[in-house]
Amino acid sequence: MLTHKGTQEIRTKRLTLRRFAVADAQAMFDNWASDGRVTRYLTWEPHTSPGATAQLLAEWENAYASPNHYNWVITLGGTPIGSIAAVRVDERSEWAELGYCLGCAFWGQGLMTEAASAVIAFLFDEVGVNRVSISHAVKNPASGRVAQKCGLTPEGTARAYFKSAAGEFLDIRTCSILREEFERGSGRS
Ligand SMILES: CC(C)(COP(=O)(O)OP(=O)(O)OC[C@H]1O[C@@H](n2cnc3c(N)ncnc32)[C@H](O)[C@@H]1OP(=O)(O)O)[C@@H](O)C(=O)NCCC(=O)NCCS
């Protein structure tokens, strides 16, 4: 059985992961949510105004009332630069699936690997999951590399599983790490 803790603050070497607030809207809009390069392989389209971002964040703030809701803004030196969330949590089978995105200006510095490793450790150590997975478009190898660097193993590809906002059918690869693997050390950075 999972022991829900809600979205608690997590600190890593360079980052602080915390709850979103409506006050993050402008930075979220500017740094990643309005950028089609970020959303290319995601389920949502770029935001068209900071007001739309603020509206979404008001909903996200309310969602923190549920103890099984995990959605962090990733901040660097106090600036919101991206997000990471448990996009699905399965209570019965005790697993979580992660989704994440980062502003382009911050890519390639190991930041998402740092954030995802910390969230994976939180989910195993604090929430008690048995499995964490990440699913990414095969055409988006940077996300697959993040999964690999976090100790996840590719387990298969679902063909044409996801239709992008641009109408492209994308093959989706799922990677996972199980509790026993995490405890053996493959998921600890
Ligand atoms: C995917 C994403 C989160 C990666 O964040 P990041 O902080 O740049 O990731 P890291 O720096 O920790 O690691 C990225 C790795 O991918 C590698 N990489 C980047 N582009 C690549 C490419 N085209 N092909 C292969 N590897 C690539 C990098 O070299 C790095 O690996 P390395 O450390 O071995 O050199 C970021 O690019 C992003 O937000 N993209 C848009 C949103 C998105 O796609 N989210 C994931 C949806 S499943």
Ligand as a Chemical Component Dictionary entry (heavy atoms), coordinates in Angstrom:
data_LIG
# 
_chem_comp.id                   LIG 
_chem_comp.type                 NON-POLYMER 
_chem_comp.pdbx_formal_charge   0 
_chem_comp.three_letter_code    LIG 
# 
loop_
_chem_comp_atom.comp_id 
_chem_comp_atom.atom_id 
_chem_comp_atom.alt_atom_id 
_chem_comp_atom.type_symbol 
_chem_comp_atom.charge 
_chem_comp_atom.model_Cartn_x 
_chem_comp_atom.model_Cartn_y 
_chem_comp_atom.model_Cartn_z 
_chem_comp_atom.pdbx_ordinal 
LIG C1  C1  C 0 14.045 15.875 -22.237 1  
LIG C2  C2  C 0 14.544 17.015 -21.333 2  
LIG C3  C3  C 0 13.697 17.038 -20.076 3  
LIG C4  C4  C 0 16.007 16.742 -20.943 4  
LIG O1  O1  O 0 16.407 17.692 -19.964 5  
LIG P1  P1  P 0 17.977 18.004 -19.737 6  
LIG O2  O2  O 0 18.125 18.713 -18.428 7  
LIG O3  O3  O 0 18.542 18.633 -20.940 8  
LIG O4  O4  O 0 18.535 16.528 -19.569 9  
LIG P2  P2  P 0 19.983 16.110 -19.086 10 
LIG O5  O5  O 0 20.956 17.208 -19.372 11 
LIG O6  O6  O 0 19.862 15.631 -17.675 12 
LIG O7  O7  O 0 20.275 14.862 -20.017 13 
LIG C5  C5  C 0 20.010 14.911 -21.410 14 
LIG C6  C6  C 0 20.838 13.848 -22.104 15 
LIG O8  O8  O 0 20.312 13.661 -23.417 16 
LIG C7  C7  C 0 21.358 13.798 -24.354 17 
LIG N1  N1  N 0 20.769 14.277 -25.602 18 
LIG C8  C8  C 0 20.290 15.504 -25.859 19 
LIG N2  N2  N 0 19.830 15.532 -27.136 20 
LIG C9  C9  C 0 20.014 14.297 -27.644 21 
LIG C10 C10 C 0 19.754 13.716 -28.915 22 
LIG N3  N3  N 0 19.172 14.395 -29.898 23 
LIG N4  N4  N 0 20.089 12.408 -29.095 24 
LIG C11 C11 C 0 20.664 11.687 -28.102 25 
LIG N5  N5  N 0 20.930 12.198 -26.872 26 
LIG C12 C12 C 0 20.607 13.492 -26.665 27 
LIG C13 C13 C 0 22.322 14.759 -23.703 28 
LIG O9  O9  O 0 23.599 14.686 -24.310 29 
LIG C14 C14 C 0 22.300 14.249 -22.269 30 
LIG O10 O10 O 0 23.038 13.053 -22.145 31 
LIG P3  P3  P 0 24.559 13.044 -21.559 32 
LIG O11 O11 O 0 24.495 13.633 -20.178 33 
LIG O12 O12 O 0 24.947 11.619 -21.593 34 
LIG O13 O13 O 0 25.374 13.926 -22.480 35 
LIG C15 C15 C 0 14.471 18.392 -22.035 36 
LIG O14 O14 O 0 15.137 18.290 -23.251 37 
LIG C16 C16 C 0 13.040 18.834 -22.286 38 
LIG O15 O15 O 0 12.413 19.415 -21.431 39 
LIG N6  N6  N 0 12.514 18.575 -23.501 40 
LIG C17 C17 C 0 11.165 19.014 -23.847 41 
LIG C18 C18 C 0 10.083 18.324 -23.031 42 
LIG C19 C19 C 0 10.194 16.835 -23.117 43 
LIG O16 O16 O 0 10.489 16.290 -24.168 44 
LIG N7  N7  N 0 9.912  16.152 -21.988 45 
LIG C20 C20 C 0 9.965  14.715 -21.916 46 
LIG C21 C21 C 0 8.742  14.119 -22.436 47 
LIG S1  S1  S 0 8.799  12.328 -22.310 48 
# 
loop_
_chem_comp_bond.comp_id 
_chem_comp_bond.atom_id_1 
_chem_comp_bond.atom_id_2 
_chem_comp_bond.value_order 
_chem_comp_bond.pdbx_ordinal 
LIG C1  C2  SING 1  
LIG C2  C3  SING 2  
LIG C2  C4  SING 3  
LIG C2  C15 SING 4  
LIG C4  O1  SING 5  
LIG O1  P1  SING 6  
LIG P1  O2  DOUB 7  
LIG P1  O3  SING 8  
LIG P1  O4  SING 9  
LIG O4  P2  SING 10 
LIG P2  O5  DOUB 11 
LIG P2  O6  SING 12 
LIG P2  O7  SING 13 
LIG O7  C5  SING 14 
LIG C5  C6  SING 15 
LIG C6  O8  SING 16 
LIG C6  C14 SING 17 
LIG O8  C7  SING 18 
LIG C7  N1  SING 19 
LIG C7  C13 SING 20 
LIG N1  C8  SING 21 
LIG N1  C12 SING 22 
LIG C8  N2  DOUB 23 
LIG N2  C9  SING 24 
LIG C9  C10 SING 25 
LIG C9  C12 DOUB 26 
LIG C10 N3  SING 27 
LIG C10 N4  DOUB 28 
LIG N4  C11 SING 29 
LIG C11 N5  DOUB 30 
LIG N5  C12 SING 31 
LIG C13 O9  SING 32 
LIG C13 C14 SING 33 
LIG C14 O10 SING 34 
LIG O10 P3  SING 35 
LIG P3  O11 DOUB 36 
LIG P3  O12 SING 37 
LIG P3  O13 SING 38 
LIG C15 O14 SING 39 
LIG C15 C16 SING 40 
LIG C16 O15 DOUB 41 
LIG C16 N6  SING 42 
LIG N6  C17 SING 43 
LIG C17 C18 SING 44 
LIG C18 C19 SING 45 
LIG C19 O16 DOUB 46 
LIG C19 N7  SING 47 
LIG N7  C20 SING 48 
LIG C20 C21 SING 49 
LIG C21 S1  SING 50 
# 
